[in-house]
């Protein structure tokens, strides 16, 4: 959990307590003081969201390499390898848990490829695919893969692992990839000659825990 996550939780708690006071003053017919509190809450919320939007606007799009681990609290994912044959890409992934006591899973995750023109290529569904939302025991890790088929003209392919659906918490926390920023890219060495069948295999170890990258 980052400092901005903690800041958001602290502000939510402070706002709820302040709202209780405002409602209490309103019920006690002290409307002027109640309205003054509501105005301050609105002003504070406006300033906070201005900061969230400004940071999202000026910050560059992030990118990672194969082997870099991205974590959502204690749940982590890394693209560890890829194999390219013709127009198909087989991407190796590893999901893992840093939790020490509880089992957990991450829902609403999507993985897809993008090219130089920002076209999106979703994975081909296979019966043997292990779900990204698999339940992980404390300290457990699972190896899985996804198969992609892309046009011959696709260039500069990158992998994206992103939340889609669920409650959009990223809209409310400073530094998340939600407003003007697109989700982080995982770079692939994907220069290919049209019509040729080339085989590439890249595999890198996971980074140590202290070097992991948070979203």
N, C-alpha and C positions, 0 to 999 in steps of 0.2 A: 504494500500500500504506500503510495507516494505522499509527499507533504501536501500536494494539492487535493488528494482524496481526503486527507485528514482535515484540511481547511474547509472543504465542502461540508463534511459531516458536522464540524464545529459550528459553521454558519447555519446549517439546518436546525441544529439543536437550539442555538441562540434565537433564531427566528421564531421557533415554536413557543419558546418560553415568553418572548416579547409579545407574541400574539395573544397568549393567555392573559397577560397583563392588560393589553388593549381591550380585550373582550370584557375583562373584569371591570375596568373603568367605565365602559359603555353601559354595562348592567347597573353600575352604581350611579348612572346618570351624570357622569363626569365626561361628557361627550367631547369637549374641547381637548382634554388631555388624551383621550382615546384617539381622536383624529390626528393629533400631533404624532402619536406613536405610529399609527398606520402610515403617515406620510414619510416618517423616517425609515420605516421598513421598505416602503416602495423605492425611496431614494437609494438606500443601501443595495437593494436587489438590482436596481438599474445600473449602478456603478460596477457591481460585481459582474453582471453579464456583459458590460462594455469591455471589461478586462478579458473575459473569456473569449469574446469575439475578436478583440484586437490581437491577442496572442495567436489565435488560430489563423488570422489573416497574414501576419508578418512572418510566422515561423515557416521554414522550408519543409517540403515533403521529406519524410525520413526514408532511408533505405538501409537494407541489411544484406549480408552475404550468407551463402550457405553455411550452416553450422551455428549462426547466431540464434539465440533463444529469446523468444518474446514471451513475457509472462503476464497473465491476468491474475493478480494476487498470487496465489500459490499454484495455479495451474499454468503450465508452460507448453509451448509448441516450438518446434524447430524444423526447418526443411534441411535434411541432412545429405541428400544426394539427388541426382537426376540422371536418367538415361534417355538419350534421344536417338530414335531410329526413324529416318524419313520424316514424316509429319507428326509423329506421335512422341509424347514426352511422358515418361514415368517418373513421378516425383516421390522420393522417399521422405517420410515425415516421422517425427517422434513427438508424442505427447507425454508429459510427465507431471508429477505432482511433488511439490516441495512441502506439502502439509505433513505434519508429524503425528496427528491424532485422528483426523477425520478423512473419510472417503469423499471424493468430490468429482464433479464433471463440469464441463463448460458447454453451454447451449448456444444456439443461434450463430454458430461459426460457419463461414463460407470460405472455400479456397478456390481460386481460379487464376488463370494466366491472363496477362495483358501484353499487348505489343506496342510498337512505336506509335501507332495511331490510336492507342488507348482502346482498342477492341477487346472485348472480354470473351474468354474461352473457358466454359465450365467443364468440370471433369466428366468423363464417360462413366455412367453407373455400371458397376460390376457386382455380382452377387457376393463376391468374396471381400468386398470393401469393409474394413473395420470403421465404425462410426467415429467421427471426431468427438462426439459427445459421450464416449465410453466412460464408465465409472472407473475412477482410479483409486486404488488403496493408497494410504500414506506412503510416500516415497516410491510409488510404482511408476514405471514408464512402459509405453507400448509403441512398437514400430508398426507403421502402416504406410500405405501408398495411395496415390491417385493417378489415373491415366487421363491424359489430355490429347486431343487430336486438333491440330492447328493447320491453317492453309499454308501452302508452300511460300506465299509471299510475306508471311508474318516475320517481322524482324524485331530484335531487341526484346525478347520475351522476358517478363518478370513475373514472379509469383506473388499473389496477394492473399493474405490470411486476415479475414475481417469479420466483425460482428454484423449480422444483418437480421433485423427483427428483434423482438424483445424490447424491454424498456430502454430508451435511448439515453442512458446515464451520461454518455460523453458530451451531450449538449450542455451539461451543467458544471463540468469540471475543467479547470484550466489545464491546457496542454494536451487534451485528447484530440484525436484525428477526426473531427466531426464537422465543424462549420465550413470553413473554406479549404481546409486541407483534405487531400485524398488519403486513403489508408496507406500505410508503409509498403514499400516494394522490397521483395527479396530478389536480388539480382541473379540472373542465370547467364552463363557464357553461351549465348545462343546464336552466334553467327553461323549461318548455313548457306550453302549454295543451292539455288533452286534446282529441283529435279534430282539432286544427288541423295544417296542414302549414306549418312554418316553416323557413326556411333560415338557418343561422348559419355563418359562416366566421371562424375565428380563426387567425391565424398570427403567430408570434413567432420572431425569430432565435435561434439557439443562443447561450448565454452564452459569454463568453471562457473560455479554458482555466482561467485563475486563479480564475474564479467557479464552476467546476463543482462539483457536489455528489456526494460519494462515498456509497455504501451502506455 
